[in-house]
Amino acid sequence: MKNLVLKNGIVLGFFLMMVVGNAFATEKTKNAVGTWAYEAPTAPYEYSKGKLIFTEKGDELAGKIKIGNEEIAMRNLKADGENISFGTYVEGEYVSIKITFKKNDFSGTANSSEGAIKLIGKKIK
């Protein structure tokens, strides 16, 4: 009987950790929803400023990059707490991007065959 109670307690504890952990991660991801102005000072001029636009579709995070009048889709978008990673194609080359949010600011890195480029940004209100 003690073993059954112990097993049920472990299963219930594990389930509660999953639910609370998932809710916490979803809440942090919701903070990313909105429009963010970014700067990449060492990037080629035409890509050095733009916007990252994050939306929520159901429970899924989606996004696009806006540079001037052009919009580029975010691919393989993954959220992990305060971090979001995704990739996109720029002039036919896949670029992977990882950013970390701190309230209304973020910092990150874009990696391509040319090397790493630092990104910084602020939420647009």
C-alpha positions in Angstrom: 0.0 0.0 0.0 2.9 2.4 0.9 4.5 1.6 -2.5 1.3 2.5 -4.3 0.9 5.8 -2.5 4.6 6.6 -3.1 4.3 5.8 -6.8 1.1 7.8 -7.2 2.8 10.7 -5.3 5.8 10.6 -7.7 3.6 10.5 -10.8 1.4 13.4 -9.5 4.6 15.4 -8.5 6.1 14.9 -12.0 2.8 15.9 -13.7 2.6 19.1 -11.6 6.2 20.0 -12.4 5.5 19.6 -16.1 2.3 21.7 -16.0 3.9 24.5 -13.9 7.1 24.4 -16.0 5.2 24.6 -19.3 3.0 27.5 -18.0 6.1 29.4 -16.9 7.8 28.9 -20.3 4.6 30.0 -22.1 4.4 33.1 -20.0 8.0 34.1 -20.8 7.3 33.4 -24.5 4.2 35.7 -24.3 6.6 38.5 -23.3 8.2 38.2 -26.7 5.0 38.8 -28.6 5.0 42.2 -30.3 7.3 44.2 -32.5 11.0 44.7 -31.7 13.3 47.2 -33.4 16.8 45.6 -33.9 20.2 46.9 -34.8 23.1 44.9 -36.1 25.9 47.5 -36.4 28.4 45.2 -38.1 26.0 43.7 -40.6 25.9 44.9 -44.2 24.1 48.3 -44.3 20.8 47.1 -45.8 20.4 44.5 -43.0 21.7 46.6 -40.1 18.3 47.8 -38.9 14.8 46.3 -39.0 12.0 44.8 -37.0 11.4 41.4 -35.5 7.6 40.7 -35.2 6.5 37.9 -33.0 2.9 36.7 -32.9 1.0 33.9 -31.2 -1.0 31.5 -33.2 -2.9 29.4 -30.7 -0.2 28.1 -28.3 2.5 28.5 -31.0 4.9 31.4 -31.4 5.3 32.7 -35.0 7.4 35.5 -36.4 8.7 37.4 -39.3 11.5 39.9 -40.0 10.8 43.2 -41.6 13.6 45.1 -43.3 12.3 48.2 -45.1 9.3 47.1 -47.1 10.4 43.4 -47.3 9.2 40.7 -44.9 11.2 37.5 -44.4 9.7 34.4 -42.6 11.3 33.0 -39.5 11.9 29.3 -39.7 12.4 26.6 -37.0 11.2 29.1 -34.3 11.9 27.7 -30.8 11.3 29.3 -27.5 13.1 28.2 -24.3 12.3 30.5 -21.4 14.0 33.9 -22.1 15.7 32.6 -25.3 14.3 32.4 -28.8 16.1 30.8 -31.7 15.1 30.7 -35.3 16.6 30.8 -38.8 15.9 32.6 -42.0 17.2 32.8 -45.6 19.1 35.9 -46.5 20.2 36.1 -50.2 19.9 32.4 -50.4 22.0 31.6 -47.4 20.5 30.2 -44.1 21.3 32.4 -41.1 20.6 31.1 -37.6 19.7 33.6 -34.9 19.5 33.3 -31.1 18.2 36.1 -28.9 17.8 36.5 -25.2 15.1 38.8 -23.8 15.4 41.1 -20.8 12.1 42.9 -20.1 11.9 45.4 -23.0 15.4 44.7 -24.5 17.1 41.9 -26.2 20.6 40.9 -27.3 21.7 38.1 -29.5 23.8 36.7 -32.4 23.1 36.0 -36.0 25.4 33.2 -37.4 26.2 32.7 -41.1 29.1 31.5 -43.2 30.5 35.1 -42.9 30.7 34.7 -39.1 28.8 36.0 -36.1 27.0 39.3 -36.0 25.8 40.8 -32.7 22.2 42.0 -32.4 20.5 44.4 -30.0 17.0 45.5 -29.8 14.1 47.2 -27.9 10.4 46.5 -27.8 8.3 49.1 -29.8 5.3 50.3 -27.7 
